[in-house]
Amino acid sequence: MGKLLAIDGLNIVRRVYEANIEPDTSAKAEAALRHSLGSFRKLLATHEPTHVLPAFDFGGHTWRHDLYARYRENREPMPAVLKERLPDFYEQLAALGLKVVEVPEVEADDVIATGVMRWLAEGRGDAIIASTDKDLHVLIAHGATVWDHFKSEWHDSKWVEDKFGVSPEKLTDLLALMGDVSDSIPGVSKVGVKTAAKLLQSYGNIERIMAGAGILKDGLGERLRKDSTQLAISRQLVELKTDVRMGVTWNMLAFDSSHIN
C-alpha cells in the first residue's frame, strides 16, 4: 500500500516567513525559504511517503471571487520579496524529486482536497495532510489524517471534536456559520465557534438549523433569519472543491526517498 503526503506549501512558507518580525527584505525571504526547504525535507524524512502532492496557491482571481466579490478583500498580499523568490524555491523542491502543483482559479486547499479524495477513493493507502489550515480538517471525515508540522502532532477526529466541538463531518457547516475574518467570509453575525457548535449539536446541519430558525424568538434566531443569504454564500465559500483538474498523474507524484539522503 502507498502513502500520500499532501503538503500545503504556502502554509509552511508564510508561517516561517511571518515568524520573523523583521521588516520585509531579500535576506528575510531567503532565510525563510531556506528554513522552509528544511521543513519539506523533514516532512519527507518523517513520513516516508510513496507519493507527494506539494500544493501551492496559483494566486490572483479564484472561483470564490466569482461567487463573492469581497472574498479575501482585507488579506495582506504576499510580500514581493518573498513572491519573487518562489520560482527558485520550486526548483529546489524539484531537485528533491517533488512536482509542485498550482492550478489557476483554485486554491491549494482545493488541489489537496481533490488529490486526497481521489487517492482514498482508489484505495491506494494512507493520506497525510501537512497543514494547520482548519478547512482541510474536514478531510479527516473521509479517512485522511492531518499533521501539524510546527507542533509535531497528529490531528484526528478527536482533535477536531476537542478543538471545535463538532465531528469532522460537521466542520464545514461550523466554519460557514462562524465565518472567517481573514478570508472575509461573513457567516452569521455574532456567531462564534461555541454557538455554531451548539447549533450543530442540536440540529445536525445548516439546513435543519435554518428550518428551525423561524421558531427561535431570541436574538440568535433573528440573526439567523437576517443573515440567511450570506450564510448560504458562506457555506459555498468554505466548501472544498474535489474536482480540480490537477494536471498530474500519480506517477508524476511518486517520490524516491534517495533524493533526501
Disulfide bonds with the S-S distance in Angstrom:
none
